[in-house]
Amino acid sequence: MSKFVIACGGTGGHLAPGVALAERLRDRGHETLLLISEKQIDRQLTAKYPNFRFSRIPGAPLIMTPTGLLGFALHQTRGLLFSIRLVRHERPDMIVGFGGFTTAAIIVAGWMMRVPVALHEANRVPGRAVRALARFARRVYLPREVTLEEVNHEKLRHAGLPVRQEIMRLPRPDGAEHFGLDPNKITVAVLGGSQGARALNTWAEKSAPLLAANGVQMLVVTGPGKSEGRVDAFKGPNGETIKSVSIPFCDRMAELFSASDLVVSRSGAGTIAELVACGVPAVLVPYPTAADNHQAANAAEFAHQGGGIMVEESDIDQLQGVVEQLVADEERRSELRANISRMNMASTLDLMFEDMENLASPPRHDSSSPTQLARS
């Protein structure tokens, strides 16, 4: 048995795959400790996992202002001191980082103390944290066909993103009834990511009565602080009541995806991985100010593989027409679902877990060469 420290806090997009990795490693007989941030979103998500060990690491995102840079430097210094103490106390066999501001300090501390470290980047454009820290890592896991100039190719492996075990397709009535929706009506879900998205929330509010007129109900996850949860009722095409349910936060994503015929969403890598796991077509609206425009790259690849359609936020006035067209065309949605079923990279994950195990506890004899992930 090995002990893994997993740095994964700050956003749902970092935390969810960290929990997924911990689940898989635990099932393989290993011990895990997850490092998360002090943000409220981390508290909400981790409350679901009382059987895992979590520790909050000091840290703050990088903000390019004099005050922001100073705060970032101070938080990272505190985080590094915290991480050195943690590594000395926990004595992990390996440290894995998923990017974001919780990753830097523990990766550097692990490198300083000669603990094997690995980085996982799920976005099509590697983020600043992964690019800066890759030199310290023994392994960097990237999406297929993505490379990283800063790293020797011997370090690179291609692998999918771990998805939590609870994220699976459920019977449609189970999903719909959890949110008080009618399982016999077409459902469009709108997701703005763990932080919410004002543009998508505004669109959903305007769209709800228009879709209801065609018998389509909506489920909108607005983001923390943007809705206290409400149910709006509209008239359907035959005078029936059609609901639009708005909630600030959702920790039952399997139910949400299982209730949905179509998802309108930002295009973080974690969201896309969960869409693929549950086989749900999507219209992706990339966050326009995401670092290095990585969400646009994610969405473009998803659309290229036939899982859905990308609509830029600058073209959001076209979103209604795109959604109405897909809602009305069951054959097209079925085609998208079939394409998604071919996108699953789950087969690469077992190889990634095996690779991590070998890095954490190297084999004694070179003759027992393990199966390796594809190199870049």
Sequence and secondary structure as in RCSB ss.txt:
>XXXX:A:sequence
MSKFVIACGGTGGHLAPGVALAERLRDRGHETLLLISEKQIDRQLTAKYPNFRFSRIPGAPLIMTPTGLLGFALH
QTRGLLFSIRLVRHERPDMIVGFGGFTTAAIIVAGWMMRVPVALHEANRVPGRAVRALARFARRVYLPREVTLEE
VNHEKLRHAGLPVRQEIMRLPRPDGAEHFGLDPNKITVAVLGGSQGARALNTWAEKSAPLLAANGVQMLVVTGPG
KSEGRVDAFKGPNGETIKSVSIPFCDRMAELFSASDLVVSRSGAGTIAELVACGVPAVLVPYPTAADNHQAANAA
EFAHQGGGIMVEESDIDQLQGVVEQLVADEERRSELRANISRMNMASTLDLMFEDMENLASPPRHDSSSPTQLAR
S
>XXXX:A:secstr
  EEEEE  SSHHHHHHHHHHHHHHHHTT EEEEEE SSHHHHHHHTT TTS EEE       SSHHHHHHHHHH
HHHHHHHHHHHHHHH  SEEEE SSTTTHHHHHHHHHTT  EEEE  SSS  HHHHHHGGG SEEEE TT   TT
S GGGEEE      TT S   HHHHHHHTT  TTS EEEEE  TT  HHHHHHHHHHHHHHHTTT EEEEE  TT
S   EEEEEE TTS EEEEEEES  S HHHHHHH SEEEE   HHHHHHHHHHT  EEE   TTSGGGHHHHHHH
HHHHTTSEEE  GGGGGGHHHHHHHHHH HHHHHHHHHHHHTT  HHHHHHHHHHHHHHHS  S TTS       
 
